[in-house]
């Protein structure tokens, strides 16, 4: 059974979570972005299904690369890599990751969330 979680930037649908992996489908609305964040343990792969998704990533918040990902493109984000997704247009994407669902360290957030 899936679980849909509404977010200020769109929604995420948890398709599977177990002790080995987590698999989610996310919808991010145009003009919105998630937190600038990193994970201490979680490793994740983002695969774009539709739209244009800008992903910023790098070793720290002051040295970020930016690339727009299109349908069929993907990126793997290693633990400790600072990153953020921004929707250039309404975007849907899969996230496959290790199962640490609460491993989020927010560096900044447009919606003033601390965790």
Helices and strands as residue ranges (DSSP letters): E 3-7, E 10-17, E 22-28, E 36-38, E 44-50, E 53-58, E 64-69, E 74-77, E 82-87, E 91-97, E 105-108
